[in-house]
Each structure stands twice: as structure tokens, then as C-alpha cells.
Amino acid sequence: MSDSPAPLADPHVVFDAAEGPRDLVILGSTGSIGTQAIDLVLRNPDRFRVTALSAAGGRVALLAEQARQLRVRTVAVAAPDAVPALREALREQYGTGEPLPEILAGPEAATQLAAGDCHTVLNGITGSIGLAPTLAALEAGRTLALANKESLIVGGPLVKALAEPGQIIPVDSEHAALFQALAAGTRADVRKLVVTASGGPFRGRTKSELVGVTRDEALAHPTWAMGPVITINSATLVNKGLEVIEAHLLYDIPFGRIEVVVHPQSYVHSMVEFTDGSTLAQATPPDMRGPIAIGLGWPQRIPDAAPAFDWSKASSWEFFPLDNEAFPSVGLARHVGTLGATAPAVFNAANEECVDAFLAGRLPFNGIMDTVTAVVAEHGTPATGTSLTVADVLEAETWARARARELSAKATAEARA
């Protein structure tokens, strides 16, 4: 293992230890990661200064409030038709005597911000649309606090080609945990990575018991408060499959040495087993502000970023093996991760379409993974021996989305017949 390439995320390498407040750009500021990051920034004005915010455009009142609180220079929305409402919301926040921040709009707006002048870009966008901003931030030489796992999944070789050692700090709770535990040893000391899963709302159910589960049941996550797409991915455990691929790419550990275990309490966020038999676990109460603080502040820790345990109170921590029959997503993710090239992009894009169909009531819960599996099988083994390009990723995603929609519609029609 010592002869393999340097990992993308390495706690032993500090990409840029700048002094004074760090200038931040927050992408996806009105989402779960973005709002918690802003809470952290507002509590630590001596450490962080936000220069720009981006959002999809569906919550312009919140975006305008964030812009005023942080006194940013620029705000961006992906939807151009949201600009008039955003400008009006900014006028209400700022009043008549203050100049408004610059407004950018369109699909490339977040990418433009990611390449701008700052110390750290927090990519909190959901979905593979975060790939272009991820690449832009890396190419511009910014530290990338990466919460958008999909950009790494679909564009792994592209990201690896651009990233410098230590340039990426993972923000997922599991990968932030691995990042911290890996600091205790060398790469040659690592035997395996152990990624924990809460098990979601359907832990313990068989596949047949998942037939007919409702949208509201799937969105009722027992330990985490997240956006709807990530919550459904947690219910199917697709999220855990994506995290296995992400761990492989970030830490250059073979798939055969990355294990998933179910831990319902979500206290232990992941573990590293070393060759001497010892295992280091990173544990905190379930709160994303801790991983966000690692992403924004590393190598420094931010005091009181998130709640700590009260060790004077008794508690029980449980661990269970993963039920691969009821939740085949992790095994399928290992398969597409091993195939590489455009296979992970197909897996992710098909899943995003199927999650949308489930949330809209057009696809049953078990139909999500059934359809994704079928799309991956049709895609087959991607061509090898050629360099992956952004165009390759986009073409594969376009095909996978269209095919997933076709198969979802067919399944719905057959169910109604």
C-alpha cells in the first residue's frame, strides 16, 4: 500500500495553513449543509468570512437573509427566473440605503463562484450537478470542503487528476470520521475502513416487508435531519453505497477492505482498523456541524462546533451486520465502483431519477433499486483504456436518466394494469 498513489484526502497534509479569517464560498447555502455551515460561521466571526453564496433559487427569502447576515459580495442562483424575487427579497433585507450584493444566475453560476477568490469552497450542493463546481474549485487552487459526494462518485478520475495532496477535506460525517481516525497512523498501518450506517427507517425489515412503504415512512429518518433526496438514499442505503465508493476514492483503499456495519444510534460515524488489531472510532452525537467544522477549519478544530457526549449518562451502542438481501444497494455500488469509468455515473443518475419518481408517487420503494439495477445491467461494462471526460460523464448520465424514466413508467403501467 505504501507504493500506491497519495490519497485525495490526507489528514497528514495541510494544503494551505492560512492565517487570519478564512474567506469562504458556500455552495448550496439554503440546504441542510449550507444552513448549518452558516450557523457555525456566525458563531465564529474571527475565524471565517463568507464572500459568496449560491443556491438553487427556490428559497430566495432565506438566501437574502443569509446574504445580509454575512454581508457577502455575491449571491448566485441556478434558476434565472428566481432573480426578480431574489432582488426584491434583498431590497427588503438591506433597505434603501445599502447597495445590494452582485447577483449571478444560471446553471454555471455556482461554478463561477467556486473558481473565485477565496480560501475554501464548501460544496454543499446535492446531486451530480455539483461536479462542475468541484472541478472549478480544485483547478483554481482552493481548499475544497466536500459535502457533495456525487461529484466525486461520477467524476472520480477527473477529480483525482486535479486535486493536490490535502486539497480536499471531506464533510460527510462518515468520511470526516475516517479522516480524523486516519491521522493516528500511516497508510501502511491501515487494515480496513469500517463505514457505519444508521440502517435508516427500515432497519430490520426484509425485502418483502418493504413492499408498499410510503413516502412519509421513508422520509422519517430516525437520527438525522436531511434533505429529501439524501433521506431516501439513507432509506435504501444507496447513500452508504455511494460512501463506499467515496471512501475508496478519497483514501485509496481497495473495496475489499472497506466494510459497512449498521449502528442505529449514529454515535460512531466510522472506524479505522489498523494492522496491530486496534480500531479507532470517531464518535459524537449526530450533528453535521462537527464534520462541517473539520471541513472549514482543518487543521485547527473549532471549539464547541457541535454538542459533545455527557459521559456521566448510561447509553448503549449497538452494531449489526448489513442485510444485503433487503438492501442490495451497497453491493451494487461496490460493483459499479470496481467497473469504474462511467458506471458510477450511471448508477447515481439512475438513482436520482428513481428517487424523484418515488417521491412523486410514480414508483414503489423497492422499485428504486430494481430499476437502478436494471439500468446498470443494461449499461454493461464501460470501455476501458480511455481517459474519462466531462462529456463522457454527461452522456452516460443523460442515457441513464432517460432509461430510468422509461423503466419506471413501464413498471407503473404494469402495476396499474
N, C-alpha and C positions, 0 to 999 in steps of 0.2 A: 504493500500500500504506500510505502514511502516514495516509490518511484512514479506514482500516478500524479496527474496534474494538480496544481493547487486548487483547493475548493473555492467556490464562488463566495461563500460566507465563511470567514475565518476569524474567530474571536482573538486570535493572537496577532492579527494585523490591523493596525489603525490606518485607515485610508487618509484621513485628514484631521488632525487634532487641533482645530482652530480655537483661538482664544476669544473670549467675549461672547455676547449673544449670537446664536446661530440664526442666520436668515433661512426661513423655511418657505417652501411652496407646498400647499396641501391640495392634493387632487382627490375629489370626492368628498368635499368638506361637509356636505349636508347629510352624508350617510353615517352609519354607526361608527366606523373608524374615525372619520373626519370630525364628528362632533366630540368624541372622547379626546382626540388629539388637541382640539381647541380648548377643551376644559383644562388639559394639562398645561398648555401654553399660557393660558390666562392666570394660572396659579404660579407660573414661573417666568415672569416677565424679564428677569435678569438673565435668563438662560436662552430664551427663544424670542424671535421676532418674525412674524409671518408677513411676507411681502405680497403673496398672491394666493387666490383661492379659485378652485374650479368645481363645478357641479353639473349634473345633467341638465337642470333647468326646471325641474318640477316643484321645487320648494324655494322660490325666489325670495319670499319674505325672510326665511331663515338665512339664506345666503347674504341678503342685505344687512341683516342684524350682525352676522359674523364679520362682514367687511367693516362695519362701523366699530365694533368692539376691538378689532385687531388693527384698524387703521391701515388696511392694505393698499398697495398701489394699483393692483389689477384684480378684477374678477372675470371669470370666464364661464360660459355656459355652452353645452354641446348643442342645445336646441336654439337656433337663431330666432324662432318665433317667441322665445321667452324674453327677449331683450327689452321690449317695451314695458312689460310688467316688472322686470328687474330694475330698470331705470326709475320707474315710479316708486318702487319699494326703497331704493337707495335715497331718493329725494325725501321720502318720509323719515328715514333714519337720520340723514345728515342735516336736514333743514335747508334753508335757503342761503345761509352764509358760508357754507363749506363746499369746496369743489368735490365732485364725485370721483371715485376711482375709475380708471380706464376699464372699459368693457370689451372683452373679446368674445366672439361667438362662432360656433360651427364645430364640426367633427374634429378639426385639427387644433382647437383652442387649447385643450389640456396639454397636447404635445408641445405647443409653442411655449406654454408656461414651464413645462418640465425642462426645456432647454435654456431657460432664462437664468439670470444672475441670482444665485442663492448658494447656500451651503448644502442643504439637504432637501430632497424631494420626497415627500410621503405620498406614495401611490396607493390610495385607498379606494380606487375605482373597482367596481365589481364587474367581472367578466373579461373576456379576451380583448375587448376594446382597450384595455389597459396596456397592450403590448407596445404600441407606438410611443406613448409617454415613457414607458420603461426604457426603451432603446434610446430615446432622446436624452433622458437624464444621464444615462451611462455615457453616451457619446459626448455630452457636454462636460463630463468630469465631475458630476455631482454625486455626493453620497446618496444612495437610494435606500430609503426605508420602505421595504416592500411588503405591503399587505395584499397586493393584487397577485395572488398565486397563479392565476390563469395565464398571465403574460409569460411567466417562466415555464409553465406547462407547455403552452403551444409554441413558444419560441425559444426553447432551451438552448439549441446551438447558437442562435443569434445573440442571445444574452451572454452566453459564455464567451463568444468571440469579442464582445465589447468590454466586459467587466474587468476591472483591475482587482488585484487581491485586496480584500477588505472593503470594497466599494459598496457591496450590498449588505444591509443589515435586515434580517427577516423580522417581520412584525406579527405573523401568525403566532398564536400562543404556543403551539407545538414546536415551531422552528426557532422561536426565541428561546424556548426552554432548552432545546438541543444546543443552540448556540452558546448558552451560558454554561451548560454542563461540559461541553467540549473544551472549554477554557481550562479544565482541570488536567488535561493530558495532551499528549501529542497524537497525531493521526495514526501513527503506528500502534498506539496503545488501545485503539478502539476495536472492540469485538463486534458490537451491534448497536444499532439505534432502535429504541423502543418508543413508538408513537402511540400516545394514549387517545382513546375515543370515549366520549360520554356514552355512546350507544344510542343517542337520540331518544325521541319519544316512544320508539317501538322496540326498545331493548328487551330481549327475551321472547319476542314473538317469532313464530315460524313464518315461512313464506305464505302458507295458506291462511294464516291469521292476519296477514297484511292485505288480503283482498277486501276491497270496499272501504279502506280507511279514508277519512275525509281530509279536505284541505285544512280545516281548523285543527284537526288532530295532528296533522303533520307539522303545522306551524307552532305547536305548543312545545317548544324545546324545554327540557327540564332544568337546565342550568345556565344557558347562555341567552342573551337578548341580541338578536342579529337581524339583518335584513331578510326578506322572504326567500330569495334565491339560496343564500347560504344556509338558511334554516332547513329548507327542503333537502339540500345537499347533505346536511347532517342527518336528516331522517333516513335517507337512502344509503348513507355512508359514502356517497360519491366524494364528499369533502375529504374523507380520510384517504380515499384512493388518490385524489389529487395531491394530498400532503405526502404520500409515499413517494410519488414521482418528484415532488418538490424537494424532499429530503435527499433523494438520490442526486439530483442536480446541484443542490446547494453544497452538499458535504462530500460528494464523490464517493459515496458508499454503495456497494453493489446491492441490488434489490433483495438478494438472498440474505442479506444481513440487516434488513430493515423489517422490524416486526410491529404488528398492531395488536394492542390489548385494549379491552373495554374497561374503563374506570368511571363508573356512574357519577361519582362525586365531582369530577373535573377539578380536583385539587392538584394532582400531579399532572403536569402538562406534557411532559415527555421525559425519557430517561436515556442515559448512555451507559452501556455495559462495557467495561474495559477488560483487557486480556488477563488481568490478575484476578478476575472474578468479582470485583467490586462494581456496583452500579450507582451512579449519581443521578438523582431525580431533582428536577426543579419544581417547586410547589408554591402556589399562592392560592387564595380564594379566587374563584372565576371572575376575572375583571380584566378587560383588554387594555386598561390604561398602563398596566405594568409592561406588557410587550411593546406598546407604543413608546413608552419612555425609553426602553432599550434601543428601539429604532432611531429615536430622535437624539438621544444623548450619549450613546456609546462613544468612548469607553468609560464615560462617567455615568454614575447612577443618580437618578433624580429622587431626592428624599420625599417620602410619603406619596410617591406616584400613585400607589394603589393600596388597598387595605392589606394588612398582614393577618396571620392567624393569631388567635388567642389560644396559646398552648396550655392555658390552665383549664380549658374545657375539653371534656372527652369527645372523641369523634372516631368514626370507623371509616377506613379507606378500603375499598374492595377492587379486585382485579379479576376479569374473566376473559376467557379466550373468545376470539371473534367467531361468530356464526357465519361462515362463508356461504352456506346454502341460502339462508334467509337474506343475506346481504352480499351478493356476488360482486359488488362494485369494486372492492379493493383488489380482488383477484384480476378483474378485467383491467384495472388501472396498471397493475404490475405488467400485464401482457402488453398493453399499448406502450408503456414506458420502455419495455425491453425492445419492442419493434422500433421505436424512435421515429425520426423524420416527421411526417405529418400525422402519424397515428394518434399521438396525444391530442392534437388539434381537432381531429375528427371526433374523438371521444368527448372532449369538452364541449364542442359546438353542438353535437347531437344532444348532450345532456341539457345544455341551456335551453334548447328548443323544447325538449320534453318536459322540463320543469315549468316553462311557460304554459305548455298545454295542460299540465296537471293543475296549475294554479287557476287556469281559466275554465276548468271542469271538462276539458276535452280528452283527457287521458287518465286512466286509473293509476293508482300509486305504483303497483307492480309493473304497469306498462312503461314506466320511465326506464327502468333498467332493461326490460325486454326489448324495447325499441333501440336503446343505445347499443346493446349487444349486437342486434341485427345490423345496425349501421356500421359498426366496427368490423363485423364479419364481411360485409359487402365491400368495404374499403380494402380489405386484404392486407398484404404485406407491402408497405410503401417501398418505392425504389430506393436503392442504396447506391453509394458511390458518388452522389452529387451533393453539393452544398445546399442546405436549406436556405430559402429566401423568404422574405415577407410575402411576396407574390404567391409562393407555394402554399404558405400557411393560409392566406386569404382564399385561395382557390379551393383548398381542402375544406375549409370551414363553410364556404358557400355551398359546396356539394353536400356536406354532412347536414347542414341545416335544412336544405330542401328535401333531402331524403328522409330525415327525421319527421318533417311535417307530413310528407306523403304517407309514411308508415303509421303515424299517429292518427291521421284522418281515416286510413283504411281500418285500423283497429277499432276506432269509434263507430264507423259504419257497420262493421261486422257485429259489434256488441249490441247495436240497436236493431239489427235485422231480426 
